[in-house]
Amino acid sequence: MIMVIVVSLSTSAFASADGDGAAFESGYGASTGAQHHEGRKGFFEHGKPKEVVKSEGGSLSVWSEFKELEAEGRSFAAAHLKLEENGFLLPAYPAFPHVLYAIEGSSYVGLMAPLGVPATMTRISKGEVLSIPRGWVFWICNHRPEGQEAERFEEPRGVENASSQSSSRTFEAVVLSGDPEHVFKTQDRFPLADAPRKHGAEGEETEVGGSILHGFSKDVLAAVWDVDESDVDKLLSSQSGRVIAKISKQEHPGLWEEMVSKLWRLEVVDTFTSLAGRVLVHHHERHVEVAGAAALLGEFVYDLDHSSPVVSNAGGQMRAVNRKLLPALGKYGSDFAVAVVELKQSGMVAPGWCVNADEVVYVTKGSGRIQIANPDGTNGLDAHVQPGSLIVIPRLHASVKAASKNEGLEMISFTTSALPFWSDLAGHNSVLHNMPAVAVKEAFNIPEDVWEKFRSSSTARYSIILPAPEFAKHE
């Protein structure tokens, strides 16, 4: 079974308190249910996604309304994609650029650039980021070889990834999609392969639509491909799955083994024709063309989990990728950056704001607390977060993220700029720490000795991630 998150959140949302009403204990004080702004649910904090696709091959659930961003004329969406073993997210091209972060397991992805150039055909694993430009055809196939091929399958890019590959048959990913400058109000997915929709009352149903190919007449398609109309009919009618199908080894054992063999060697699968799970493979030296495409177009996958941390201290660590490390994040219409934050018990991400991007935070492990300040000085959000929590932080809104005192907090941060800039309110590189002392004293009307306490505090020498004070004092 493979699970993907297309801006994904697990089905569990944010809980503000235990069932008995007990206050959540963070390392920096308790917050009661009264402090949690339930009336603003769906604004900053988002609950369970809506399941829009359910099939034998998997399911797709989406968060499609981020009102806090739409109010500013910006539109984004998130989704949770779950692929069962042998599940196949059918080829399609998106109206918006996507960025995907793999949370668990591994799966094969294909990405086709314009002019029919294969941009990538590879297996992505836990901790890797995939950039999907607007209008480029992509697909995801969750399968695992058997026998000797399976043994080699457990040895991916390096020994470090091997344990994560073999431990789970699920593939989870988080994906953020959207256009930061426009509210998109039409179709956001253009399927290349899909079954027609059923329309009408039971017993009187008719088939409507399907993939974009269903929008053309069969005689025209037969002419452009120089095949019989009967062949076109098979192409358009054999696939029974919509959005997510399941590849059947039993129905096409020969084609299945050939596909698995080709994918293991990371050779390009020329044609994914969804005829009841049929996969046609043309064997020739396409790996040479792929290498050439990579040199021309650049890389689209980045191993974030095994990259060097941009910050690491007693409070935790952060790894990040932007357009400097993966140029595709800022090219071909895309404009994203991704960071993975791992906070230790009572560790914090310094309070601050992103100057040029909105932020979407997805919690993967542990528990903690996220607060957002409104521009007028009121509290916009005080949420207790756990795995599956999704928080949206609009640009310029100051926020703070803290792990609980009993366990750490791990999260993925998506920003809607490929090169985000931040201003912090605490730590060595913070705005307040580096402002002229006279400006701070006059602005807050405080004496020198009070301001000196802030400047010389135990956390003042750290940046971005702040340890709990008791750890900072002894490090």
C-alpha positions as CSV (number, residue, x, y, z in Angstrom):
1,M,0.0,0.0,0.0
2,I,1.3,3.5,-0.9
3,M,0.2,6.7,0.5
4,V,0.8,10.1,-1.0
5,I,-0.1,13.5,0.2
6,V,-0.9,16.1,-2.4
7,V,-0.7,18.7,0.0
8,S,-1.5,16.2,2.4
9,L,-2.8,16.0,5.8
10,S,-3.7,13.0,7.6
11,T,-7.3,12.4,8.5
12,S,-6.7,13.5,12.0
13,A,-7.0,17.2,12.4
14,F,-6.0,19.5,15.2
15,A,-7.1,18.8,18.7
16,S,-7.2,21.7,21.1
17,A,-7.5,19.5,24.3
18,D,-8.0,16.0,25.5
19,G,-11.5,14.6,25.8
20,D,-11.5,15.4,29.5
21,G,-10.8,19.0,28.8
22,A,-7.3,18.9,30.1
23,A,-5.1,21.7,29.0
24,F,-2.3,21.1,26.5
25,E,1.1,21.4,28.2
26,S,3.8,23.0,26.0
27,G,7.2,23.8,27.3
28,Y,6.1,27.4,27.6
29,G,2.9,27.3,29.5
30,A,-0.5,25.7,29.1
31,S,-3.3,26.7,26.8
32,T,-6.9,26.0,27.5
33,G,-9.7,25.4,25.2
34,A,-10.9,29.0,25.8
35,Q,-7.8,30.3,24.2
36,H,-8.4,28.4,21.0
37,H,-10.4,30.4,18.5
38,E,-12.9,27.7,17.4
39,G,-14.9,30.4,15.6
40,R,-11.9,30.8,13.2
41,K,-11.7,27.1,12.3
42,G,-10.9,27.0,8.6
43,F,-9.0,30.3,8.9
44,F,-5.3,29.5,9.6
45,E,-6.2,26.0,10.9
46,H,-7.8,23.4,8.7
47,G,-9.6,20.2,9.6
48,K,-10.1,17.0,7.7
49,P,-9.8,17.1,4.0
50,K,-12.7,16.2,1.7
51,E,-12.4,12.8,0.0
52,V,-13.1,13.3,-3.7
53,V,-11.8,10.0,-5.1
54,K,-12.0,6.4,-3.7
55,S,-11.1,3.3,-5.6
56,E,-9.4,0.0,-5.3
57,G,-6.1,1.7,-6.2
58,G,-6.3,4.4,-3.5
59,S,-8.0,7.6,-2.6
60,L,-7.6,11.4,-2.9
61,S,-8.7,13.9,-0.3
62,V,-8.3,17.7,-0.8
63,W,-8.3,21.0,1.1
64,S,-9.4,23.4,-1.5
65,E,-10.4,26.6,0.3
66,F,-7.7,28.6,2.1
67,K,-9.8,31.7,2.9
68,E,-7.0,33.5,4.6
69,L,-5.1,33.5,1.3
70,E,-8.1,34.0,-1.1
71,A,-9.0,37.1,0.8
72,E,-5.6,38.5,-0.5
73,G,-6.2,37.3,-4.0
74,R,-4.0,34.2,-3.8
75,S,-5.2,30.7,-4.2
76,F,-3.6,27.4,-3.2
77,A,-4.8,23.8,-2.6
78,A,-3.6,20.8,-0.6
79,A,-4.5,17.2,-1.0
80,H,-3.8,13.8,0.5
81,L,-3.2,11.0,-2.0
82,K,-3.2,7.4,-0.9
83,L,-2.0,4.8,-3.3
84,E,-2.5,1.1,-2.4
85,E,0.1,-1.3,-3.6
86,N,0.0,-1.4,-7.4
87,G,-2.1,1.8,-7.3
88,F,-1.6,4.1,-10.3
89,L,-2.3,7.8,-10.3
90,L,-3.2,8.1,-13.9
91,P,-1.3,10.5,-16.2
92,A,-2.5,14.1,-16.2
93,Y,-1.2,17.6,-16.5
94,P,-2.0,20.2,-13.8
95,A,-3.2,23.7,-14.3
96,F,-1.1,24.8,-11.3
97,P,2.5,24.0,-10.5
98,H,2.9,21.4,-7.7
99,V,5.6,20.6,-5.2
100,L,5.6,17.2,-3.5
101,Y,7.4,16.0,-0.4
102,A,7.5,12.2,0.2
103,I,6.7,11.3,3.8
104,E,7.0,7.6,3.8
105,G,7.9,4.7,1.4
106,S,8.8,5.0,-2.2
107,S,7.1,5.1,-5.6
108,Y,7.9,5.6,-9.3
109,V,7.1,9.0,-10.8
110,G,7.1,10.0,-14.4
111,L,7.3,13.6,-15.7
112,M,7.1,14.6,-19.3
113,A,8.3,18.1,-20.5
114,P,6.7,19.9,-23.5
115,L,7.7,18.6,-26.9
116,G,7.5,15.0,-25.6
117,V,10.8,15.2,-23.7
118,P,11.1,12.9,-20.7
119,A,12.1,15.2,-17.8
120,T,12.4,12.4,-15.3
121,M,11.5,8.8,-14.7
122,T,12.6,7.7,-11.3
123,R,11.7,6.4,-8.0
124,I,11.2,8.9,-5.2
125,S,11.7,7.9,-1.6
126,K,10.9,9.3,1.9
127,G,12.4,12.7,2.4
128,E,12.6,13.7,-1.3
129,V,11.1,16.7,-3.0
130,L,9.6,16.6,-6.5
131,S,8.8,19.7,-8.5
132,I,6.0,19.4,-11.1
133,P,5.6,22.4,-13.5
134,R,2.3,23.6,-14.8
135,G,1.1,21.8,-17.9
136,W,3.6,18.9,-17.7
137,V,2.2,15.4,-17.8
138,F,3.1,13.4,-14.7
139,W,2.0,10.1,-13.1
140,I,2.8,8.1,-10.0
141,C,2.9,4.3,-9.8
142,N,3.2,2.3,-6.6
143,H,4.5,-1.1,-7.3
144,R,7.1,-3.5,-5.9
145,P,9.0,-6.2,-7.8
146,E,9.1,-9.8,-6.6
147,G,11.8,-12.4,-6.2
148,Q,15.4,-11.3,-7.1
149,E,14.2,-8.0,-8.4
150,A,12.6,-7.3,-5.0
151,E,16.0,-7.8,-3.3
152,R,17.6,-5.3,-5.6
153,F,14.6,-3.0,-5.1
154,E,15.5,-2.7,-1.4
155,E,18.8,-1.0,-2.4
156,P,17.9,2.4,-3.7
157,R,20.2,5.4,-4.1
158,G,22.2,4.7,-1.0
159,V,22.4,2.6,2.1
160,E,20.8,5.4,4.2
161,N,17.5,5.1,2.3
162,A,17.4,1.3,2.3
163,S,15.9,0.9,5.7
164,S,13.0,3.2,4.9
165,Q,12.3,1.5,1.6
166,S,11.9,-2.0,3.1
167,S,10.0,-0.9,6.2
168,S,6.8,0.2,4.5
169,R,4.7,-0.6,1.4
170,T,2.9,2.8,1.8
171,F,4.0,5.9,0.0
172,E,3.0,9.2,1.6
173,A,3.7,12.6,0.2
174,V,2.6,16.2,0.8
175,V,1.9,18.3,-2.2
176,L,1.2,22.0,-2.4
177,S,-0.3,23.4,-5.6
178,G,-1.6,26.8,-6.6
179,D,-0.9,30.1,-8.2
180,P,0.3,32.8,-5.8
181,E,-1.1,35.7,-7.9
182,H,-4.5,34.5,-9.2
183,V,-7.6,32.7,-7.9
184,F,-8.1,29.8,-10.2
185,K,-11.8,29.0,-10.8
186,T,-11.8,26.3,-13.5
187,Q,-10.5,22.8,-14.0
188,D,-7.2,22.2,-12.2
189,R,-6.4,18.7,-13.5
190,F,-6.4,17.7,-17.2
191,P,-6.4,13.9,-17.4
192,L,-4.6,12.2,-20.2
193,A,-6.1,8.8,-19.2
194,D,-9.4,8.5,-17.4
195,A,-12.7,6.6,-17.5
196,P,-15.9,8.4,-18.5
197,R,-18.1,9.7,-15.7
198,K,-21.5,8.0,-15.1
199,H,-24.4,10.5,-15.5
200,G,-28.1,10.1,-15.0
201,A,-30.5,8.0,-12.9
202,E,-29.7,4.4,-12.0
203,G,-30.5,2.1,-14.9
204,E,-30.5,5.1,-17.3
205,E,-26.9,6.1,-16.9
206,T,-24.9,7.4,-19.8
207,E,-21.1,7.9,-20.0
208,V,-19.9,11.5,-20.1
209,G,-16.5,13.0,-20.6
210,G,-13.4,11.2,-19.3
211,S,-9.9,12.1,-20.3
212,I,-9.1,15.0,-22.7
213,L,-8.9,12.4,-25.5
214,H,-12.6,11.8,-25.0
215,G,-13.2,15.4,-26.1
216,F,-12.2,14.5,-29.7
217,S,-14.1,12.4,-32.2
218,K,-12.8,8.9,-32.8
219,D,-12.4,9.4,-36.6
220,V,-10.1,12.3,-36.0
221,L,-8.0,10.4,-33.4
222,A,-7.8,7.5,-35.8
223,A,-6.5,9.8,-38.5
224,V,-3.9,11.5,-36.4
225,W,-2.5,8.2,-35.1
226,D,-3.1,6.3,-38.4
227,V,-4.9,3.4,-36.6
228,D,-8.4,1.9,-37.0
229,E,-11.3,3.5,-35.1
230,S,-11.7,0.1,-33.3
231,D,-8.2,0.6,-31.8
232,V,-9.1,4.1,-30.7
233,D,-12.3,2.7,-29.1
234,K,-10.2,0.3,-27.1
235,L,-7.8,3.1,-26.0
236,L,-10.7,5.2,-24.8
237,S,-13.0,2.5,-23.3
238,S,-10.7,-0.1,-21.7
239,Q,-9.8,1.9,-18.6
240,S,-12.4,1.6,-15.9
241,G,-10.5,3.7,-13.3
242,R,-10.9,7.4,-12.7
243,V,-7.9,9.4,-11.4
244,I,-6.6,6.4,-9.5
245,A,-6.5,2.9,-11.0
246,K,-5.0,-0.4,-10.0
247,I,-2.5,-2.2,-12.2
248,S,-3.5,-5.9,-12.5
249,K,-0.6,-8.3,-12.7
250,Q,-3.1,-11.2,-13.2
251,E,-4.6,-9.7,-16.3
252,H,-1.4,-8.8,-18.0
253,P,1.5,-10.8,-16.3
254,G,3.9,-10.4,-19.2
255,L,3.5,-6.7,-19.5
256,W,3.7,-6.4,-15.7
257,E,7.0,-8.2,-15.5
258,E,8.4,-6.2,-18.4
259,M,7.3,-2.9,-16.8
260,V,8.8,-3.8,-13.4
261,S,12.1,-4.8,-15.0
262,K,12.3,-1.5,-17.0
263,L,11.4,0.6,-14.0
264,W,14.0,-1.1,-11.8
265,R,16.7,-0.1,-14.3
266,L,15.3,3.4,-14.3
267,E,14.8,3.3,-18.1
268,V,12.0,5.4,-19.6
269,V,8.6,3.8,-20.0
270,D,7.7,5.3,-23.3
271,T,4.0,4.9,-23.2
272,F,1.7,4.4,-20.2
273,T,-1.5,3.4,-21.9
274,S,-4.2,2.8,-19.4
275,L,-6.0,-0.1,-21.0
276,A,-7.3,-1.9,-17.9
277,G,-3.9,-1.5,-16.4
278,R,-1.9,-2.3,-19.6
279,V,1.6,-0.8,-19.7
280,L,3.4,-0.8,-23.1
281,V,7.1,-0.6,-23.0
282,H,9.3,0.2,-26.0
283,H,12.8,-1.0,-25.4
284,H,15.7,1.0,-26.8
285,E,18.5,3.2,-25.5
286,R,16.2,5.8,-24.1
287,H,18.4,6.2,-21.0
288,V,20.7,8.2,-23.1
289,E,17.9,10.6,-24.0
290,V,16.9,10.9,-20.3
291,A,20.5,11.9,-19.4
292,G,20.4,14.5,-22.2
293,A,17.0,15.8,-20.9
294,A,18.3,16.1,-17.4
295,A,21.3,18.1,-18.6
296,L,19.0,20.4,-20.6
297,L,16.1,20.8,-18.2
298,G,17.8,20.3,-14.8
299,E,16.9,18.0,-11.9
300,F,13.3,17.8,-10.6
301,V,14.0,15.7,-7.5
302,Y,16.0,16.7,-4.4
303,D,16.9,14.4,-1.4
304,L,16.0,16.8,1.4
305,D,16.2,14.4,4.3
306,H,19.8,13.5,3.6
307,S,21.0,17.1,3.0
308,S,23.0,19.1,5.4
309,P,21.0,21.0,8.0
310,V,20.9,24.8,7.6
311,V,20.7,25.0,11.4
312,S,21.3,22.5,14.1
313,N,21.5,23.0,17.8
314,A,20.1,21.8,21.2
315,G,16.6,22.9,20.1
316,G,16.5,20.9,16.9
317,Q,17.4,21.2,13.3
318,M,16.1,22.4,9.9
319,R,16.8,21.3,6.4
320,A,15.6,23.4,3.5
321,V,15.6,23.4,-0.3
322,N,14.9,26.4,-2.5
323,R,15.7,27.4,-6.1
324,K,19.4,27.7,-5.3
325,L,19.6,24.0,-4.6
326,L,16.8,22.8,-6.9
327,P,16.3,25.4,-9.7
328,A,13.2,23.7,-10.9
329,L,11.4,25.0,-7.8
330,G,11.7,28.5,-9.4
331,K,11.4,27.7,-13.1
332,Y,8.7,26.7,-15.5
333,G,6.0,28.6,-13.6
334,S,6.8,27.1,-10.2
335,D,7.6,29.2,-7.2
336,F,8.0,27.1,-4.0
337,A,10.5,26.2,-1.3
338,V,10.3,23.4,1.2
339,A,11.8,22.9,4.7
340,V,11.7,20.1,7.2
341,V,11.8,21.1,10.8
342,E,12.6,18.7,13.7
343,L,12.2,20.3,17.1
344,K,13.4,18.6,20.3
345,Q,11.3,18.7,23.5
346,S,10.4,22.3,24.3
347,G,12.3,23.6,21.2
348,M,10.9,26.5,19.3
349,V,11.1,28.1,15.8
350,A,11.8,31.7,16.6
351,P,8.8,33.9,16.3
352,G,8.8,35.9,13.0
353,W,7.3,36.4,9.6
354,C,8.0,35.5,6.0
355,V,8.5,38.7,4.0
356,N,7.6,37.4,0.6
357,A,5.6,34.2,0.9
358,D,2.7,32.4,2.4
359,E,3.5,29.3,4.5
360,V,1.7,26.0,4.8
361,V,2.7,23.8,7.7
362,Y,2.0,20.1,7.9
363,V,2.8,18.2,11.1
364,T,4.2,14.7,10.6
365,K,5.2,13.6,14.1
366,G,5.0,14.6,17.8
367,S,2.9,17.4,19.2
368,G,3.2,21.1,20.0
369,R,1.7,24.5,19.7
370,I,1.5,27.1,16.9
371,Q,0.4,30.7,17.5
372,I,-0.3,33.4,14.8
373,A,-0.5,37.1,15.6
374,N,-2.9,39.3,13.7
375,P,-1.6,42.7,12.3
376,D,-3.8,44.5,14.8
377,G,-2.1,42.8,17.8
378,T,-4.9,40.3,18.5
379,N,-4.3,36.5,18.6
380,G,-5.2,34.9,15.3
381,L,-4.5,31.3,16.3
382,D,-3.4,29.3,19.3
383,A,-3.6,25.7,18.1
384,H,-2.4,22.5,19.6
385,V,-1.0,20.5,16.7
386,Q,-0.4,16.8,16.1
387,P,0.3,14.5,13.1
388,G,-2.0,15.5,10.3
389,S,-2.5,19.1,11.5
390,L,-2.4,21.7,8.7
391,I,-1.8,25.4,9.4
392,V,-1.8,28.2,6.9
393,I,0.3,31.3,7.7
394,P,-0.3,34.2,5.4
395,R,2.8,36.3,4.4
396,L,3.8,39.0,6.9
397,H,1.8,37.3,9.7
398,A,4.1,36.6,12.7
399,S,4.0,33.1,14.1
400,V,5.8,30.9,16.6
401,K,6.0,27.1,16.6
402,A,6.9,25.2,19.8
403,A,7.3,21.5,20.6
404,S,5.6,20.2,23.8
405,K,7.7,19.5,26.8
406,N,7.0,15.8,26.7
407,E,7.9,15.1,23.0
408,G,9.4,16.7,20.0
409,L,7.6,18.2,17.0
410,E,8.3,17.5,13.3
411,M,6.8,19.4,10.5
412,I,7.1,20.2,6.8
413,S,7.0,23.9,5.8
414,F,6.0,24.8,2.3
415,T,6.5,28.5,1.2
416,T,5.0,30.1,-1.9
417,S,8.3,31.6,-3.0
418,A,11.3,29.7,-4.3
419,L,13.6,32.0,-2.3
420,P,11.7,33.1,0.9
421,F,13.1,35.7,3.3
422,W,12.3,35.8,7.0
423,S,12.4,38.3,9.8
424,D,12.7,37.0,13.4
425,L,11.7,38.5,16.7
426,A,14.1,36.5,18.9
427,G,17.6,35.1,18.5
428,H,21.0,36.4,17.3
429,N,19.8,37.4,13.9
430,S,16.5,38.9,15.0
431,V,15.2,42.4,14.2
432,L,15.0,43.4,17.8
433,H,18.4,42.0,18.8
434,N,20.2,44.0,16.0
435,M,18.2,47.3,16.2
436,P,20.0,50.2,17.8
437,A,19.5,50.0,21.6
438,V,18.2,53.6,21.8
439,A,15.5,52.8,19.2
440,V,14.3,49.8,21.1
441,K,14.4,51.6,24.5
442,E,12.4,54.5,23.2
443,A,10.0,52.4,21.2
444,F,9.0,50.3,24.2
445,N,9.7,53.0,26.8
446,I,11.9,50.7,28.9
447,P,15.2,51.4,30.8
448,E,18.6,50.1,29.8
449,D,18.7,47.4,32.4
450,V,15.5,45.8,31.2
451,W,16.5,45.8,27.6
452,E,19.9,44.3,28.5
453,K,18.1,41.2,30.0
454,F,16.7,40.5,26.5
455,R,20.0,41.0,24.7
456,S,21.9,38.8,27.1
457,S,19.3,36.0,27.5
458,S,20.4,32.3,27.1
459,T,18.6,32.0,23.8
460,A,19.9,35.3,22.3
461,R,23.0,33.6,20.8
462,Y,20.9,31.2,18.7
463,S,19.2,31.8,15.4
464,I,16.0,30.4,13.8
465,I,15.7,27.4,16.2
466,L,15.8,28.2,19.9
467,P,16.4,25.5,22.6
468,A,14.5,25.4,25.8
469,P,16.1,27.9,28.2
470,E,17.3,25.1,30.5
471,F,19.2,23.5,27.6
472,A,20.5,26.8,26.2
473,K,22.0,27.8,29.6
474,H,24.2,24.6,29.7
475,E,25.1,24.2,26.1
